[in-house]
Amino acid sequence: MNRTLFYRPRPFTREEFTAFMFAQSRELPGSRAVLDAVTDKRRYFIGPSTTNPLSSTNTALKLSSFARIFWFSSAPAMFTPANLKPTIFRVALEVTQRRAEKCIFIDDRPLNLESPRKLGFQTIHFRNPEQLKTDLAKLGVEV
């Protein structure tokens, strides 16, 4: 934040900005139910990621009940504002010892789906919980 936001004086404090950012992050109604339905099966390796360094720890704690691993892709070498770089996905495959075609990457921004798709991941463009359930079922995921 020092280099991107507070490199010059601002009319708000770091704490005010952080509080504002946390207030913007809300769970989409129905989304958690889909995630719970998938994780309740205990058949799938779940590894959520975040690119938001402000909410990373808070998000990880919320998701730690079902996630075996949590990816913080906000490191400069792995993330650019325009698109997730392939590096984070290669690291995920190496660490988890999974094949790309056995992995599903879900994101609400189509641009973020490009890198994992090029590496062989199955991808889902998230639009709403019902669509996600349908798309997961098409890929053979029990929901």
C-alpha positions in Angstrom: 0.0 0.0 0.0 2.9 2.4 0.6 3.9 2.2 -3.1 0.5 2.2 -4.7 -1.7 4.3 -2.4 0.3 6.1 0.3 3.2 7.2 -1.8 1.8 10.7 -1.3 -0.4 12.3 1.4 -4.1 11.2 1.3 -7.1 12.7 3.1 -7.7 9.4 4.8 -5.6 7.1 7.1 -4.3 3.6 6.4 -6.8 2.3 9.0 -9.7 4.1 7.3 -8.8 2.7 4.0 -8.4 -0.8 5.4 -11.8 -0.6 7.1 -13.4 0.7 3.8 -11.9 -2.2 1.8 -13.1 -4.8 4.3 -16.6 -3.3 4.2 -16.7 -3.8 0.4 -16.1 -7.5 0.6 -19.4 -9.4 1.0 -20.4 -12.9 0.4 -22.8 -13.3 -2.4 -26.0 -14.9 -1.1 -26.2 -18.5 -1.9 -22.5 -18.9 -2.8 -21.5 -20.3 0.5 -24.2 -23.0 0.3 -22.7 -24.2 -3.0 -19.2 -24.3 -1.5 -20.5 -26.1 1.6 -22.3 -28.7 -0.6 -19.0 -29.4 -2.4 -16.8 -29.5 0.7 -19.3 -31.6 2.7 -18.5 -34.5 0.3 -14.9 -34.5 1.5 -14.0 -35.9 -1.9 -12.3 -32.8 -3.3 -9.0 -31.0 -2.5 -10.0 -27.4 -2.0 -7.4 -24.7 -2.4 -8.9 -21.2 -2.5 -6.8 -18.2 -3.4 -7.0 -14.4 -3.0 -5.3 -11.5 -4.7 -6.3 -9.0 -2.1 -3.5 -8.6 0.4 -5.7 -6.6 2.7 -8.2 -9.4 3.2 -5.9 -12.4 2.8 -5.6 -13.3 6.4 -9.3 -12.7 7.2 -10.4 -14.7 4.2 -8.1 -17.5 5.0 -9.4 -17.8 8.5 -13.0 -17.9 7.3 -12.2 -20.6 4.7 -9.8 -22.7 6.9 -12.6 -25.1 8.0 -12.5 -26.8 4.6 -9.4 -25.6 2.7 -6.4 -27.9 2.8 -4.2 -25.1 1.4 -4.7 -21.4 0.8 -3.0 -19.5 -2.0 -2.0 -15.8 -1.6 -1.4 -14.8 -5.2 -0.9 -11.2 -4.4 2.9 -11.6 -4.5 4.2 -9.3 -7.3 5.8 -12.2 -9.2 2.5 -14.0 -9.4 -0.1 -11.3 -9.9 -0.6 -8.2 -12.0 -3.7 -6.0 -11.8 -4.7 -7.0 -15.3 -4.5 -10.8 -15.0 -3.3 -13.7 -12.9 0.1 -14.9 -14.1 0.6 -18.6 -14.9 3.2 -18.8 -12.1 0.7 -19.2 -9.3 -1.0 -22.0 -11.1 2.2 -23.8 -11.9 3.2 -23.5 -8.2 -0.2 -24.8 -7.1 0.2 -27.9 -9.4 3.7 -28.6 -8.2 2.9 -28.2 -4.5 -0.4 -30.2 -4.6 1.0 -32.8 -7.1 -2.2 -32.5 -9.2 -2.6 -32.6 -12.9 -4.0 -29.4 -14.4 -6.9 -31.2 -16.2 -8.0 -32.6 -12.8 -8.3 -29.0 -11.4 -11.1 -26.5 -11.7 -10.5 -22.8 -11.3 -13.5 -20.6 -10.6 -13.5 -16.8 -10.9 -16.0 -14.0 -11.6 -13.6 -12.2 -14.0 -13.2 -13.9 -17.4 -9.7 -12.4 -17.8 -8.5 -14.3 -14.7 -9.6 -17.6 -16.3 -7.2 -17.3 -19.2 -3.9 -18.4 -17.6 -5.3 -21.5 -15.8 -7.2 -22.5 -19.0 -4.0 -22.2 -21.1 -2.3 -24.6 -18.6 -5.0 -27.1 -18.9 -7.3 -26.3 -15.9 -11.0 -26.6 -16.3 -12.4 -23.2 -15.7 -15.8 -21.8 -14.6 -16.8 -18.2 -15.1 -18.8 -17.5 -11.9 -22.0 -15.4 -12.4 -24.3 -16.7 -9.7 -24.7 -19.7 -7.4 -27.2 -21.6 -9.5 -25.1 -21.3 -12.6 -22.1 -22.4 -10.6 -23.9 -25.5 -9.4 -24.9 -26.4 -13.0 -21.4 -25.9 -14.3 -19.8 -27.9 -11.5 -22.3 -30.8 -12.2 -21.4 -30.7 -15.9 -17.8 -31.3 -14.8 -18.8 -34.2 -12.6 -18.6 -32.4 -9.3 -21.2 -33.6 -6.8 -23.1 -30.5 -5.4 
